[in-house]
Amino acid sequence: MTTKLTLTVEKTIIERAKSYAKKTGRSLSELIENYLETITEEDSNSDMSPKLKKLVGSVQLPADFDYDKELRSAIEKKHLL
């Protein structure tokens, strides 16, 4: 169920946010809802970034997938080669 929310925000911020939403093909309501969802998640102690959390479930990874190992490997490739 959605509910209407009234916010008071600086006009210039609203204009920039609307522009950003348009460029990214999303609505301002969607951006704000996603932000509020991210900052209020119960599992806030997780080591997983918000961007990665959004992707969870959209990709099938092997059962033995090691996120830390893959991240470390990618960083090493980027910075040491």
DOKENU-609645 format. One record per residue: residue in three letters; residue number from 0; x, y, z of N, C-alpha, C, O in turn; chain. Coordinates in nm, 3 decimals. Each point is the difference from the previous one (the first is absolute). Example, Ala and Ser with C-alpha at 12.3 -4.5 7.8 and 13.67 -1.06 7.14 Angstrom:
2
+------+-----+---------+---------+---------+---------+---------+---------+---------+---------+---------+---------+---------+---------+------+
! code ! pos !     n.x !     n.y !     n.z !    ca.x !    ca.y !    ca.z !     c.x !     c.y !     c.z !     o.x !     o.y !     o.z ! unit !
+------+-----+---------+---------+---------+---------+---------+---------+---------+---------+---------+---------+---------+---------+------+
!  Ala !   0 !   1.319 !  -0.569 !   0.780 !  -0.089 !   0.119 !   0.000 !   0.090 !   0.120 !   0.000 !   0.104 !  -0.002 !   0.066 !    A !
!  Ser !   1 !  -0.139 !   0.107 !  -0.138 !   0.082 !   0.119 !   0.006 !  -0.077 !   0.109 !   0.073 !   0.051 !   0.111 !   0.017 !    A !
+------+-----+---------+---------+---------+---------+---------+---------+---------+---------+---------+---------+---------+---------+------+
//
This chain:
81
+------+-----+---------+---------+---------+---------+---------+---------+---------+---------+---------+---------+---------+---------+------+
! code ! pos !     n.x !     n.y !     n.z !    ca.x !    ca.y !    ca.z !     c.x !     c.y !     c.z !     o.x !     o.y !     o.z ! unit !
+------+-----+---------+---------+---------+---------+---------+---------+---------+---------+---------+---------+---------+---------+------+
!  Met !   0 !   0.084 !  -0.117 !   0.000 !  -0.084 !   0.117 !   0.000 !   0.090 !   0.124 !   0.000 !   0.093 !   0.010 !   0.079 !    A !
!  Thr !   1 !  -0.121 !   0.082 !  -0.165 !   0.076 !   0.125 !  -0.001 !  -0.078 !   0.108 !   0.073 !  -0.123 !  -0.003 !   0.006 !    A !
!  Thr !   2 !   0.196 !   0.097 !   0.050 !  -0.058 !   0.111 !   0.074 !   0.066 !   0.128 !  -0.045 !   0.120 !   0.004 !  -0.026 !    A !
!  Lys !   3 !  -0.198 !   0.101 !   0.016 !   0.053 !   0.129 !  -0.040 !   0.080 !   0.061 !   0.115 !  -0.039 !  -0.011 !   0.116 !    A !
!  Leu !   4 !   0.152 !   0.075 !  -0.152 !   0.087 !   0.062 !   0.099 !   0.034 !   0.140 !  -0.047 !   0.034 !   0.021 !  -0.116 !    A !
!  Thr !   5 !  -0.044 !   0.076 !   0.204 !   0.035 !   0.137 !  -0.032 !   0.132 !   0.033 !   0.067 !   0.017 !  -0.019 !   0.121 !    A !
!  Leu !   6 !   0.077 !   0.069 !  -0.201 !   0.132 !   0.036 !   0.051 !   0.029 !   0.146 !  -0.027 !  -0.051 !   0.057 !  -0.096 !    A !
!  Thr !   7 !   0.132 !   0.004 !   0.180 !   0.048 !   0.136 !  -0.022 !   0.149 !  -0.009 !  -0.030 !   0.080 !  -0.039 !   0.085 !    A !
!  Val !   8 !  -0.045 !   0.076 !  -0.210 !   0.138 !  -0.013 !  -0.046 !   0.036 !   0.126 !  -0.079 !  -0.086 !   0.059 !  -0.066 !    A !
!  Glu !   9 !   0.212 !  -0.018 !   0.074 !   0.046 !   0.115 !  -0.076 !  -0.033 !  -0.016 !  -0.149 !   0.016 !  -0.109 !  -0.056 !    A !
!  Lys !  10 !  -0.061 !   0.216 !  -0.005 !  -0.044 !  -0.005 !  -0.139 !   0.112 !  -0.047 !  -0.094 !  -0.026 !  -0.079 !  -0.091 !    A !
!  Thr !  11 !   0.148 !   0.125 !   0.113 !   0.109 !  -0.039 !  -0.088 !   0.029 !  -0.150 !   0.010 !   0.036 !  -0.063 !  -0.099 !    A !
!  Ile !  12 !  -0.052 !   0.007 !   0.218 !   0.022 !  -0.143 !   0.018 !  -0.108 !  -0.079 !  -0.073 !   0.029 !  -0.101 !  -0.065 !    A !
!  Ile !  13 !  -0.152 !   0.148 !   0.074 !  -0.110 !  -0.067 !  -0.070 !   0.025 !   0.003 !  -0.150 !  -0.019 !  -0.101 !  -0.068 !    A !
!  Glu !  14 !   0.060 !   0.215 !   0.016 !   0.026 !   0.012 !  -0.144 !   0.110 !  -0.096 !  -0.044 !  -0.012 !  -0.066 !  -0.103 !    A !
!  Arg !  15 !   0.121 !   0.060 !   0.181 !   0.109 !  -0.092 !  -0.034 !  -0.045 !  -0.145 !   0.009 !   0.036 !  -0.082 !  -0.084 !    A !
!  Ala !  16 !  -0.115 !   0.051 !   0.186 !  -0.048 !  -0.136 !   0.018 !  -0.093 !  -0.041 !  -0.113 !   0.007 !  -0.113 !  -0.049 !    A !
!  Lys !  17 !  -0.094 !   0.203 !   0.006 !  -0.089 !  -0.030 !  -0.113 !   0.080 !  -0.022 !  -0.127 !  -0.031 !  -0.090 !  -0.079 !    A !
!  Ser !  18 !   0.133 !   0.170 !   0.059 !   0.086 !  -0.015 !  -0.117 !   0.071 !  -0.135 !   0.004 !   0.006 !  -0.070 !  -0.101 !    A !
!  Tyr !  19 !   0.047 !   0.035 !   0.215 !   0.067 !  -0.129 !   0.017 !  -0.097 !  -0.115 !  -0.026 !   0.033 !  -0.095 !  -0.071 !    A !
!  Ala !  20 !  -0.152 !   0.104 !   0.127 !  -0.100 !  -0.105 !  -0.018 !  -0.033 !  -0.017 !  -0.149 !  -0.009 !  -0.112 !  -0.050 !    A !
!  Lys !  21 !  -0.007 !   0.223 !  -0.018 !  -0.032 !  -0.006 !  -0.143 !   0.113 !  -0.064 !  -0.079 !  -0.024 !  -0.084 !  -0.088 !    A !
!  Lys !  22 !   0.148 !   0.122 !   0.119 !   0.117 !  -0.056 !  -0.070 !   0.013 !  -0.150 !   0.022 !   0.045 !  -0.073 !  -0.089 !    A !
!  Thr !  23 !  -0.083 !   0.027 !   0.206 !   0.014 !  -0.141 !   0.032 !  -0.126 !  -0.081 !  -0.029 !  -0.004 !  -0.120 !   0.025 !    A !
!  Gly !  24 !  -0.099 !   0.186 !  -0.076 !  -0.123 !  -0.071 !  -0.038 !  -0.083 !  -0.046 !   0.118 !  -0.072 !  -0.099 !  -0.009 !    A !
!  Arg !  25 !   0.083 !   0.171 !   0.120 !  -0.077 !  -0.035 !   0.119 !  -0.080 !   0.120 !   0.046 !   0.024 !   0.112 !  -0.043 !    A !
!  Ser !  26 !  -0.118 !  -0.137 !   0.130 !  -0.078 !   0.110 !   0.057 !   0.067 !   0.049 !   0.127 !   0.076 !  -0.074 !   0.063 !    A !
!  Leu !  27 !  -0.105 !   0.195 !  -0.025 !   0.053 !   0.055 !   0.124 !  -0.052 !  -0.081 !   0.119 !   0.073 !  -0.024 !   0.096 !    A !
!  Ser !  28 !  -0.197 !  -0.018 !  -0.103 !  -0.056 !  -0.083 !   0.108 !   0.077 !  -0.131 !   0.014 !   0.027 !  -0.045 !   0.111 !    A !
!  Glu !  29 !   0.010 !  -0.015 !  -0.224 !   0.075 !  -0.125 !   0.003 !   0.137 !   0.021 !   0.064 !   0.045 !  -0.081 !   0.081 !    A !
!  Leu !  30 !   0.022 !   0.191 !  -0.118 !   0.131 !   0.029 !   0.057 !  -0.009 !   0.016 !   0.152 !   0.081 !  -0.056 !   0.074 !    A !
!  Ile !  31 !  -0.178 !   0.132 !  -0.030 !  -0.015 !   0.025 !   0.144 !  -0.039 !  -0.129 !   0.073 !   0.052 !  -0.028 !   0.108 !    A !
!  Glu !  32 !  -0.142 !  -0.050 !  -0.167 !  -0.039 !  -0.126 !   0.063 !   0.119 !  -0.094 !   0.012 !   0.019 !  -0.063 !   0.104 !    A !
!  Asn !  33 !   0.062 !   0.052 !  -0.210 !   0.118 !  -0.086 !   0.005 !   0.099 !   0.048 !   0.105 !   0.059 !  -0.081 !   0.072 !    A !
!  Tyr !  34 !  -0.040 !   0.213 !  -0.063 !   0.090 !   0.055 !   0.101 !  -0.050 !  -0.033 !   0.141 !   0.078 !  -0.045 !   0.085 !    A !
!  Leu !  35 !  -0.205 !   0.068 !  -0.060 !  -0.056 !  -0.029 !   0.132 !   0.008 !  -0.148 !   0.032 !   0.025 !  -0.038 !   0.115 !    A !
!  Glu !  36 !  -0.047 !  -0.046 !  -0.213 !   0.012 !  -0.145 !   0.019 !   0.143 !  -0.036 !   0.039 !   0.021 !  -0.080 !   0.092 !    A !
!  Thr !  37 !   0.075 !   0.138 !  -0.160 !   0.140 !  -0.030 !   0.025 !   0.042 !   0.040 !   0.141 !   0.066 !  -0.078 !   0.069 !    A !
!  Ile !  38 !  -0.104 !   0.196 !  -0.025 !   0.046 !   0.047 !   0.130 !  -0.077 !  -0.060 !   0.117 !   0.043 !   0.012 !   0.115 !    A !
!  Thr !  39 !  -0.155 !  -0.077 !  -0.143 !  -0.079 !  -0.057 !   0.110 !   0.001 !  -0.152 !   0.003 !  -0.074 !  -0.060 !   0.077 !    A !
!  Glu !  40 !   0.155 !  -0.002 !  -0.160 !   0.005 !  -0.146 !  -0.001 !   0.039 !  -0.052 !   0.137 !   0.087 !   0.056 !   0.067 !    A !
!  Glu !  41 !  -0.152 !  -0.163 !  -0.027 !   0.028 !  -0.059 !   0.132 !   0.139 !  -0.061 !   0.005 !   0.064 !   0.001 !   0.106 !    A !
!  Asp !  42 !  -0.017 !  -0.055 !  -0.216 !   0.130 !  -0.066 !  -0.004 !   0.107 !   0.102 !  -0.036 !   0.077 !  -0.022 !  -0.094 !    A !
!  Ser !  43 !  -0.070 !   0.132 !   0.167 !   0.092 !   0.108 !  -0.033 !   0.145 !  -0.034 !   0.033 !   0.090 !   0.073 !  -0.040 !    A !
!  Asn !  44 !  -0.066 !  -0.182 !   0.113 !   0.136 !  -0.039 !   0.035 !   0.065 !  -0.086 !  -0.107 !   0.114 !  -0.042 !   0.015 !    A !
!  Ser !  45 !  -0.184 !   0.017 !  -0.122 !   0.053 !  -0.085 !  -0.106 !   0.119 !   0.065 !  -0.068 !   0.006 !   0.122 !  -0.013 !    A !
!  Asp !  46 !   0.089 !  -0.205 !  -0.030 !   0.118 !   0.049 !  -0.072 !  -0.030 !   0.027 !  -0.147 !   0.085 !   0.052 !  -0.072 !    A !
!  Met !  47 !  -0.204 !  -0.086 !   0.028 !  -0.036 !   0.015 !  -0.140 !  -0.042 !   0.144 !  -0.030 !  -0.075 !   0.060 !   0.076 !    A !
!  Ser !  48 !   0.124 !  -0.006 !  -0.187 !  -0.033 !   0.137 !  -0.036 !  -0.146 !   0.007 !  -0.046 !  -0.056 !  -0.100 !  -0.043 !    A !
!  Pro !  49 !  -0.008 !   0.218 !   0.052 !  -0.138 !   0.015 !  -0.045 !  -0.018 !  -0.036 !  -0.147 !  -0.102 !  -0.057 !  -0.038 !    A !
!  Lys !  50 !   0.201 !   0.091 !  -0.044 !  -0.011 !  -0.034 !  -0.143 !  -0.002 !  -0.151 !  -0.020 !  -0.077 !  -0.052 !  -0.080 !    A !
!  Leu !  51 !   0.162 !  -0.017 !   0.153 !   0.003 !  -0.145 !  -0.012 !  -0.129 !  -0.062 !   0.053 !  -0.050 !  -0.097 !  -0.057 !    A !
!  Lys !  52 !  -0.003 !   0.152 !   0.166 !  -0.126 !  -0.051 !   0.055 !  -0.113 !   0.006 !  -0.102 !  -0.086 !  -0.088 !  -0.004 !    A !
!  Lys !  53 !   0.086 !   0.195 !  -0.079 !  -0.103 !   0.013 !  -0.102 !   0.009 !  -0.112 !  -0.104 !  -0.101 !  -0.039 !  -0.058 !    A !
!  Leu !  54 !   0.222 !  -0.011 !   0.036 !   0.021 !  -0.103 !  -0.100 !  -0.025 !  -0.141 !   0.051 !  -0.015 !  -0.093 !  -0.079 !    A !
!  Val !  55 !   0.012 !   0.076 !   0.210 !  -0.017 !  -0.132 !   0.058 !  -0.129 !  -0.062 !  -0.053 !  -0.107 !   0.060 !   0.004 !    A !
!  Gly !  56 !   0.121 !  -0.182 !  -0.054 !  -0.115 !  -0.071 !  -0.054 !  -0.013 !   0.015 !  -0.150 !  -0.070 !  -0.079 !  -0.064 !    A !
!  Ser !  57 !   0.135 !   0.178 !   0.005 !  -0.012 !   0.019 !  -0.145 !   0.104 !  -0.080 !  -0.077 !  -0.010 !  -0.015 !  -0.122 !    A !
!  Val !  58 !   0.110 !  -0.036 !   0.192 !   0.107 !  -0.078 !  -0.062 !   0.017 !  -0.129 !   0.080 !   0.003 !   0.003 !   0.123 !    A !
!  Gln !  59 !   0.008 !  -0.114 !  -0.194 !   0.023 !  -0.127 !   0.068 !   0.151 !  -0.022 !   0.014 !   0.069 !  -0.016 !  -0.100 !    A !
!  Leu !  60 !  -0.020 !   0.014 !   0.220 !   0.142 !  -0.023 !   0.028 !   0.019 !  -0.141 !   0.053 !  -0.091 !  -0.057 !   0.060 !    A !
!  Pro !  61 !   0.209 !   0.000 !  -0.084 !   0.026 !  -0.134 !   0.055 !  -0.010 !   0.001 !   0.152 !   0.021 !   0.103 !   0.064 !    A !
!  Ala !  62 !  -0.055 !  -0.217 !  -0.007 !  -0.016 !  -0.010 !   0.146 !   0.131 !   0.034 !   0.073 !  -0.003 !   0.048 !   0.113 !    A !
!  Asp !  63 !   0.116 !  -0.074 !  -0.177 !   0.129 !   0.025 !   0.065 !   0.059 !   0.136 !  -0.036 !   0.120 !   0.022 !   0.020 !    A !
!  Phe !  64 !  -0.201 !   0.069 !  -0.072 !   0.049 !   0.133 !  -0.039 !   0.050 !   0.075 !   0.122 !  -0.069 !   0.010 !   0.101 !    A !
!  Asp !  65 !   0.191 !   0.043 !  -0.111 !   0.062 !   0.073 !   0.110 !   0.010 !   0.148 !  -0.040 !   0.089 !   0.039 !  -0.075 !    A !
!  Tyr !  66 !  -0.181 !   0.042 !   0.125 !  -0.007 !   0.142 !  -0.036 !   0.131 !   0.072 !   0.033 !   0.053 !   0.074 !  -0.083 !    A !
!  Asp !  67 !  -0.003 !  -0.096 !   0.203 !   0.124 !   0.069 !   0.040 !   0.117 !  -0.038 !  -0.089 !   0.080 !   0.087 !  -0.038 !    A !
!  Lys !  68 !  -0.068 !  -0.214 !   0.005 !   0.109 !  -0.046 !  -0.086 !  -0.011 !   0.063 !  -0.139 !   0.100 !   0.045 !  -0.055 !    A !
!  Glu !  69 !  -0.221 !  -0.041 !  -0.001 !  -0.021 !   0.059 !  -0.133 !   0.027 !   0.150 !   0.001 !   0.059 !   0.054 !  -0.094 !    A !
!  Leu !  70 !  -0.102 !   0.012 !   0.199 !   0.024 !   0.144 !   0.010 !   0.150 !   0.028 !   0.010 !   0.052 !   0.088 !  -0.068 !    A !
!  Arg !  71 !   0.015 !  -0.162 !   0.153 !   0.144 !   0.016 !   0.016 !   0.072 !  -0.024 !  -0.133 !   0.091 !   0.075 !  -0.036 !    A !
!  Ser !  72 !  -0.131 !  -0.178 !  -0.036 !   0.060 !  -0.032 !  -0.129 !  -0.021 !   0.113 !  -0.101 !   0.092 !   0.037 !  -0.072 !    A !
!  Ala !  73 !  -0.212 !   0.018 !   0.069 !  -0.029 !   0.110 !  -0.093 !   0.081 !   0.124 !   0.033 !   0.049 !   0.067 !  -0.090 !    A !
!  Ile !  74 !  -0.034 !  -0.038 !   0.217 !   0.078 !   0.116 !   0.042 !   0.147 !  -0.019 !  -0.035 !   0.067 !   0.092 !  -0.047 !    A !
!  Glu !  75 !  -0.017 !  -0.215 !   0.070 !   0.139 !  -0.029 !  -0.034 !   0.025 !   0.015 !  -0.150 !   0.101 !   0.058 !  -0.042 !    A !
!  Lys !  76 !  -0.192 !  -0.110 !  -0.038 !   0.013 !   0.011 !  -0.146 !   0.001 !   0.147 !  -0.043 !   0.078 !   0.040 !  -0.087 !    A !
!  Lys !  77 !  -0.164 !   0.038 !   0.147 !  -0.012 !   0.140 !  -0.037 !   0.125 !   0.079 !   0.039 !   0.048 !   0.084 !  -0.077 !    A !
!  His !  78 !   0.005 !  -0.110 !   0.195 !   0.106 !   0.085 !   0.052 !   0.140 !  -0.056 !  -0.009 !   0.097 !   0.075 !   0.011 !    A !
!  Leu !  79 !  -0.084 !  -0.206 !  -0.032 !   0.134 !  -0.058 !   0.000 !   0.047 !  -0.042 !  -0.139 !   0.118 !  -0.029 !  -0.017 !    A !
!  Leu !  80 !  -0.204 !   0.026 !  -0.079 !   0.041 !  -0.040 !  -0.136 !   0.019 !   0.116 !  -0.091 !   0.034 !  -0.019 !  -0.117 !    A !
+------+-----+---------+---------+---------+---------+---------+---------+---------+---------+---------+---------+---------+---------+------+
//
